[in-house]
Amino acid sequence: MLKSRLLLLIVALQAITLSLAAQTPFVKVRKNQFLINGKPYYFMGTNYWYGGLLALQQDEERGKERLKKELDFLKSQGVNNLRVLVGAEGLGQINGVQRVKPALQPEQGKFDLRILEGLDYLLFELEKREMYAVLFLSNNWEWSGGFLQYLNWNGQLPVETMQKKMSWDELRDNTAKFYTCKPCQEDFQKQVKLVLNHKNKYTNRAYIDEPAIMAWEIANEPRPMRPYAAEDYKKFIKSTSRLIKSIDKNHLLTLGTEGDQGTESMDLFKDIHQLKKVDYLTLHIWPKNWGWFRDTSITDSLDRVIARSREYIRRHEQIANQLQKPLVVEEFGLPRDNHSFNPAGSTRSRDKYFASIFDEWFRSKKEAGSIAGVNFWGFGGTARPQPHKLFWEEGDDFSGDPPQEEQGLNSVFDSDESTWKMIRTFSKPNTTFSK
């Protein structure tokens, strides 16, 4: 009898220990699913690249108050995952456009730590609302400095070349040099180490211990840019993944790729995502940028664009299934009808397009499948484009459209009622509906 009681006690203690071990504030991965406290996490999310910059503004209404108001709004719509830029590198014009400002690293090796206080505040407010951030650490593209800036700082890209508007071939040739530039990568790693070990002003925790961070992302859309750079690109991905995971044992890691459109082959896409340190896959879809339609009405090409997007998602879903890892469709956007930049313009085509992407996610959710999250591009919140001004200038409100793009191009504003109604339909727990 005594032995039986002892055995039951041991089994009970083991069960309690396992239960406690499963309780963690961090998002985890088990095979092809995200987990929070052992339960599947299928998220509706958005791109909020400027979220870490809002609290830095002197005007409370445009800064912290705007941030809190927008987070409350997103939470009320069922959006609980935000993809956010950590910080910009360098100053001034780059590739013919103004870049994001203020910069985290305005000069080579010199960091303005006040910039991270804005990200501190964002994470502080996210935790209150049980929301999560995916933080991308640099950029393949010019709008936040990124790889081009590291090349310039290390003598691989003259100032005049960096500042002028490059042709597509010039941009590819120049950016591809990053993967063979050892000092460029060392500079990037300095920024990575600084960010991961930074202590949050508001929570008094190092970032590696912040529960509001879901994942680190190596960069926004890292591409080899040229086929000959593929092997060096893979080495960079592998070494950077190891570095981040050696510092941070709590958070997930992903790469930020667009899929085979960016890596230029499905084999390469699979190779870099099957690395042990990489926890999940990402893909982006940009029908306009990729030339999937050319008419300004968009409506005429919409059925074709939707069919092509579904096919693109499902091809990458097959790879996720093979690797037994989650997949996130973390960027997709579409202009308003008639390519309007006016927030009052119709979003009928965009709503149908978003619904088709959400439908793929919803299907996967019902099947406990690999498509675990969606982050539409991009949340413009309470901002509005300035009349008679196409591009962002310092002093304007941040919106979903970065400085190099027309303001209002892809932003989903808080006033887009039909879009939010559709998002709420998909994000409600236990929603059931048919196409």
C-alpha distance (Angstrom), angle and dihedral (degrees) to the residues before:
residue distance angle dihedral
M1 . . .
L2 3.82 . .
K3 3.80 91.4 .
S4 3.80 90.7 51.0
R5 3.81 91.4 51.5
L6 3.79 91.6 48.0
L7 3.80 90.3 49.4
L8 3.81 91.1 50.4
L9 3.81 90.1 48.3
I10 3.81 91.9 51.2
V11 3.81 91.9 48.7
A12 3.82 90.5 48.9
L13 3.80 92.4 49.4
Q14 3.80 90.8 49.0
A15 3.80 90.3 50.9
I16 3.82 90.9 50.6
T17 3.80 90.9 48.0
L18 3.81 91.9 51.0
S19 3.80 91.0 46.5
L20 3.80 92.0 51.7
A21 3.79 90.9 46.8
A22 3.79 89.4 54.8
Q23 3.82 91.1 53.3
T24 3.78 105.7 88.6
P25 3.79 132.1 145.4
F26 3.81 90.4 -136.7
V27 3.79 128.3 88.9
K28 3.79 109.4 -113.0
V29 3.80 136.6 -171.7
R30 3.79 128.5 -128.0
K31 3.77 112.4 179.8
N32 3.81 107.3 -56.4
Q33 3.83 97.9 -10.3
F34 3.78 139.2 78.8
L35 3.80 113.9 -131.6
I36 3.79 134.6 -158.3
N37 3.80 111.8 -169.3
G38 3.77 89.2 -17.6
K39 3.83 95.1 -53.2
P40 3.83 124.4 111.9
Y41 3.80 114.7 -97.2
Y42 3.82 114.8 -154.0
F43 3.77 106.7 171.8
M44 3.77 140.4 -158.9
G45 3.80 107.0 -149.3
T46 3.77 145.7 161.9
N47 3.79 141.2 -153.1
Y48 3.79 111.5 -99.2
W49 3.78 98.3 166.8
Y50 3.82 94.1 165.0
G51 3.82 95.3 48.6
G52 3.82 92.5 107.2
L53 3.81 91.9 54.2
L54 3.80 101.4 53.4
A55 3.82 98.2 78.4
L56 3.81 90.1 55.1
Q57 3.78 93.2 68.7
Q58 3.80 116.6 105.7
D59 3.79 92.9 -139.6
E60 3.82 105.4 79.6
E61 3.80 91.9 -155.4
R62 3.81 90.7 56.9
G63 3.78 93.4 37.2
K64 3.79 129.5 34.7
E65 3.78 94.7 2.3
R66 3.80 91.9 51.5
L67 3.80 90.2 48.2
K68 3.79 94.0 51.6
K69 3.79 92.4 45.0
E70 3.80 91.9 50.7
L71 3.80 94.2 46.4
D72 3.80 89.7 51.6
F73 3.78 89.6 49.4
L74 3.81 93.4 50.0
K75 3.79 92.0 47.2
S76 3.81 90.2 51.6
Q77 3.82 89.7 54.1
G78 3.80 93.7 52.0
V79 3.82 95.7 -102.9
N80 3.80 111.3 135.2
N81 3.81 106.4 154.9
L82 3.81 124.7 72.5
R83 3.79 129.7 -171.4
V84 3.81 108.8 -147.4
L85 3.81 139.4 -178.7
V86 3.82 113.4 -119.4
G87 3.80 95.6 -154.0
A88 3.78 147.1 -41.8
E89 3.80 126.8 -108.4
G90 3.80 124.4 -139.0
L91 3.79 135.5 -4.5
G92 3.79 139.1 -95.0
Q93 3.76 135.0 13.1
I94 3.79 120.5 -8.3
N95 3.80 128.5 178.6
G96 3.78 88.5 -6.0
V97 3.82 96.9 -55.1
Q98 3.79 139.2 85.4
R99 3.78 113.9 -102.7
V100 3.80 131.8 -139.4
K101 3.78 114.8 -70.4
P102 2.99 146.7 -126.9
A103 3.81 95.6 44.7
L104 3.79 128.2 -142.6
Q105 3.83 90.0 -150.3
P106 3.82 105.9 27.7
E107 3.82 92.5 167.3
Q108 3.77 132.0 25.4
G109 3.80 108.5 -75.0
K110 3.81 93.3 -6.6
F111 3.79 115.2 111.4
D112 3.78 129.6 -166.2
L113 3.79 99.8 -145.5
R114 3.80 91.2 -172.2
I115 3.80 86.3 75.7
L116 3.79 90.7 64.1
E117 3.80 89.3 56.7
G118 3.80 87.1 72.9
L119 3.79 89.9 55.4
D120 3.81 88.6 44.9
Y121 3.78 90.0 58.8
L122 3.79 93.6 46.3
L123 3.82 91.6 53.6
F124 3.81 90.1 45.7
E125 3.80 91.2 55.0
L126 3.81 93.8 41.7
E127 3.79 92.0 56.4
K128 3.81 90.5 54.2
R129 3.81 89.2 56.9
E130 3.82 97.4 40.5
M131 3.79 90.5 -116.1
Y132 3.81 127.5 141.4
A133 3.78 137.8 -140.2
V134 3.79 132.3 -148.0
L135 3.81 105.9 -155.9
F136 3.80 120.5 -155.9
L137 3.79 113.0 -152.6
S138 3.82 102.2 -155.1
N139 3.79 142.2 -13.7
N140 3.77 140.0 -107.9
W141 3.81 87.3 -154.2
E142 3.77 132.4 69.4
W143 3.79 101.7 -117.6
S144 3.80 94.4 89.9
G145 3.82 99.0 25.5
G146 3.77 98.1 -107.0
F147 3.78 124.4 152.2
L148 3.81 94.7 -9.1
Q149 3.79 90.3 58.6
Y150 3.81 92.6 51.6
L151 3.81 88.7 51.3
N152 3.79 91.0 51.6
W153 3.78 93.4 48.8
N154 3.79 90.5 52.9
G155 3.79 98.5 48.3
Q156 3.81 96.9 -103.2
L157 3.81 96.3 109.7
P158 3.84 122.3 37.0
V159 3.80 117.0 -132.1
E160 3.80 92.9 -116.9
T161 3.81 91.3 52.4
M162 3.79 92.7 46.3
Q163 3.80 93.0 50.0
K164 3.79 99.7 45.8
K165 3.79 123.9 80.8
M166 3.81 104.7 -94.1
S167 3.77 125.8 -151.2
W168 3.81 116.1 -115.2
D169 3.80 90.5 -103.0
E170 3.81 91.8 49.2
L171 3.79 91.2 49.4
R172 3.80 91.5 50.2
D173 3.80 93.3 47.1
N174 3.78 93.3 48.4
T175 3.80 99.3 43.3
A176 3.83 92.1 47.4
K177 3.82 88.1 63.7
F178 3.81 89.5 70.7
Y179 3.80 91.0 76.8
T180 3.79 93.5 59.8
C181 3.82 95.3 39.0
K182 3.79 105.6 97.6
P183 3.83 96.4 -176.3
C184 3.83 89.3 49.3
Q185 3.78 90.5 55.8
E186 3.80 91.6 44.7
D187 3.81 89.8 54.5
F188 3.80 90.1 49.2
Q189 3.81 90.2 50.0
K190 3.81 90.5 52.8
Q191 3.78 88.9 58.5
V192 3.81 91.5 46.2
K193 3.81 92.1 52.2
L194 3.79 91.8 46.6
V195 3.80 92.7 52.1
L196 3.80 97.5 44.7
N197 3.82 92.3 50.1
H198 3.80 95.5 42.2
K199 3.82 115.9 121.6
N200 3.79 116.8 -131.5
K201 3.80 111.5 -119.6
Y202 3.80 92.7 -147.0
T203 3.81 102.6 41.1
N204 3.82 99.3 28.8
R205 3.81 89.2 -133.8
A206 3.78 129.2 122.7
Y207 3.79 112.8 -113.3
I208 3.79 89.9 -112.3
D209 3.82 86.5 65.6
E210 3.81 98.3 43.8
P211 3.83 111.1 119.2
A212 3.83 92.7 -161.1
I213 3.81 89.9 67.6
M214 3.79 110.6 87.5
A215 3.79 98.0 177.9
W216 3.77 148.3 -13.1
E217 3.78 117.1 -124.5
I218 3.81 118.4 -156.4
A219 3.80 93.9 -139.2
N220 3.76 144.9 -33.4
E221 3.80 106.6 -83.2
P222 3.82 100.5 -22.9
R223 3.82 106.9 -161.3
P224 3.79 131.3 178.1
M225 3.84 83.7 -133.5
R226 3.83 91.2 -158.7
P227 3.84 127.6 43.9
Y228 3.80 91.4 -125.6
A229 3.83 89.5 61.3
A230 3.82 94.5 57.1
E231 3.81 97.9 99.2
D232 3.81 93.7 46.6
Y233 3.80 88.6 45.5
K234 3.81 89.7 55.3
K235 3.81 90.9 49.8
F236 3.81 90.5 51.7
I237 3.80 92.2 49.6
K238 3.80 91.4 48.4
S239 3.81 96.6 47.0
T240 3.80 93.9 44.4
S241 3.81 92.1 48.5
R242 3.78 90.0 52.4
L243 3.79 91.7 48.5
I244 3.81 94.6 51.4
K245 3.79 93.8 45.4
S246 3.80 91.5 47.8
I247 3.81 89.2 59.3
D248 3.80 101.5 35.1
K249 3.81 119.7 44.2
N250 3.81 95.0 168.0
H251 3.77 107.5 58.8
L252 3.77 135.5 64.2
L253 3.79 123.2 -112.2
T254 3.77 131.0 -144.7
L255 3.80 135.7 164.5
G256 3.81 107.5 -128.5
T257 3.80 97.4 -128.5
E258 3.80 127.2 159.8
G259 3.79 94.5 -136.1
D260 3.77 125.7 -107.9
Q261 3.82 89.2 -29.0
G262 3.80 87.9 71.5
T263 3.79 101.5 30.3
E264 3.82 88.5 44.6
S265 3.79 93.8 -136.6
M266 3.77 135.5 52.5
D267 3.80 89.8 -137.4
L268 3.80 91.1 60.3
F269 3.80 91.3 44.4
K270 3.80 89.5 53.6
D271 3.81 94.0 44.4
I272 3.79 95.4 55.7
H273 3.80 94.4 43.9
Q274 3.77 96.3 49.1
L275 3.82 89.6 64.2
K276 3.80 109.3 120.6
K277 3.81 94.0 -125.8
V278 3.82 92.7 54.5
D279 3.80 109.6 87.9
Y280 3.79 103.1 -171.6
L281 3.80 145.8 4.0
T282 3.79 129.4 -112.1
L283 3.78 135.1 -163.9
H284 3.81 135.0 -175.7
I285 3.80 128.9 -156.3
W286 3.81 123.0 -157.6
P287 3.82 110.5 170.8
K288 3.82 94.0 178.3
N289 3.81 96.8 46.1
W290 3.79 91.7 44.7
G291 3.79 93.7 51.4
W292 3.80 96.4 -114.4
F293 3.80 88.7 140.7
R294 3.78 133.9 16.7
D295 3.80 106.3 179.8
T296 3.80 115.8 99.5
S297 3.79 92.4 -136.2
I298 3.85 91.1 65.4
T299 3.81 87.7 -166.5
D300 3.80 93.3 89.6
S301 3.82 91.8 58.1
L302 3.79 99.1 34.9
D303 3.82 99.2 102.5
R304 3.80 90.7 49.6
V305 3.81 92.0 46.8
I306 3.81 91.7 50.4
A307 3.80 93.2 48.3
R308 3.79 91.6 48.5
S309 3.81 92.1 48.1
R310 3.79 93.0 50.6
E311 3.78 90.1 50.3
Y312 3.82 90.8 49.1
I313 3.79 91.8 51.6
R314 3.79 94.0 47.4
R315 3.81 93.8 49.7
H316 3.79 89.4 56.0
E317 3.79 91.9 41.7
Q318 3.81 87.2 61.6
I319 3.81 89.8 56.9
A320 3.81 90.9 48.2
N321 3.81 89.2 51.7
Q322 3.79 91.1 50.0
L323 3.81 91.6 49.6
Q324 3.81 92.8 40.5
K325 3.79 91.7 -131.3
P326 3.82 132.4 124.6
L327 3.80 121.0 -98.9
V328 3.82 125.3 -146.8
V329 3.81 123.5 -162.5
E330 3.78 90.3 -149.4
E331 3.82 103.7 168.9
F332 3.78 130.0 34.6
G333 3.77 129.3 137.3
L334 3.77 145.1 161.9
P335 3.82 133.4 -165.9
R336 3.78 121.7 -114.5
D337 3.78 120.4 -89.7
N338 3.81 113.1 -66.4
H339 3.81 87.1 15.7
S340 3.80 90.5 -82.1
F341 3.83 121.5 173.4
N342 3.80 90.9 -162.5
P343 3.84 113.5 111.4
A344 3.80 87.6 -142.1
G345 3.81 91.2 58.9
S346 3.80 121.7 111.8
T347 3.82 119.0 -87.4
R348 3.80 95.7 -170.4
S349 3.81 95.2 122.1
R350 3.79 93.0 41.1
D351 3.80 91.2 51.1
K352 3.80 91.5 52.5
Y353 3.79 90.7 46.7
F354 3.80 94.0 49.1
A355 3.79 90.2 47.3
S356 3.80 90.5 55.5
I357 3.83 91.1 53.9
F358 3.79 92.6 44.5
D359 3.79 88.8 49.7
E360 3.82 90.6 59.9
W361 3.80 89.3 51.1
F362 3.79 92.3 45.7
R363 3.81 91.3 50.6
S364 3.80 89.5 52.5
K365 3.79 91.8 46.9
K366 3.81 91.6 54.7
E367 3.82 90.2 48.8
A368 3.84 94.8 44.5
G369 3.79 84.4 -117.7
S370 3.79 136.9 160.6
I371 3.82 101.0 -93.3
A372 3.78 93.9 90.5
G373 3.80 104.3 162.8
V374 3.79 147.9 14.2
N375 3.82 128.7 -154.6
F376 3.80 111.4 -172.9
W377 3.80 120.2 -155.7
G378 2.81 117.0 -86.7
F379 3.79 148.2 -7.3
G380 3.81 112.4 -152.9
G381 3.78 94.4 176.6
T382 3.79 116.7 -175.5
A383 3.82 93.6 -18.4
R384 3.80 120.2 110.7
P385 3.82 130.4 -166.0
Q386 3.80 114.7 -99.4
P387 3.82 111.7 -108.8
H388 3.81 114.4 -102.5
K389 3.81 91.5 5.8
L390 3.80 121.3 106.0
F391 3.80 102.6 -175.1
W392 3.79 135.0 47.0
E393 3.79 119.2 -100.6
E394 3.78 129.4 -172.2
G395 3.78 108.6 -80.7
D396 3.81 94.5 35.0
D397 3.79 119.8 112.5
F398 3.78 115.3 -94.5
S399 3.79 115.2 -112.6
G400 3.79 138.5 171.8
D401 3.81 91.3 -79.1
P402 3.84 113.4 80.2
P403 3.83 119.3 -136.0
Q404 3.81 95.7 -89.2
E405 3.81 93.4 58.1
E406 3.77 131.5 70.4
Q407 3.78 109.5 -91.7
G408 3.80 107.7 -109.9
L409 3.80 93.9 24.7
N410 3.82 99.5 118.2
S411 3.82 103.7 -6.2
V412 3.79 119.9 130.1
F413 3.80 104.3 -150.6
D414 3.80 126.1 -158.9
S415 3.81 87.3 -109.9
D416 3.84 94.6 62.6
E417 3.80 93.0 104.1
S418 3.81 98.8 173.2
T419 3.81 91.4 51.7
W420 3.79 93.3 50.0
K421 3.79 92.2 46.5
M422 3.79 88.7 55.7
I423 3.83 92.2 45.8
R424 3.81 90.9 51.5
T425 3.80 89.7 51.9
F426 3.79 91.3 58.0
S427 3.79 98.0 38.1
K428 3.81 98.7 51.4
P429 3.81 111.7 109.6
N430 3.79 113.3 -104.2
T431 3.80 93.5 6.5
T432 3.79 113.1 166.8
F433 3.77 125.4 -171.1
S434 3.77 140.6 135.8
K435 3.76 131.7 -123.1
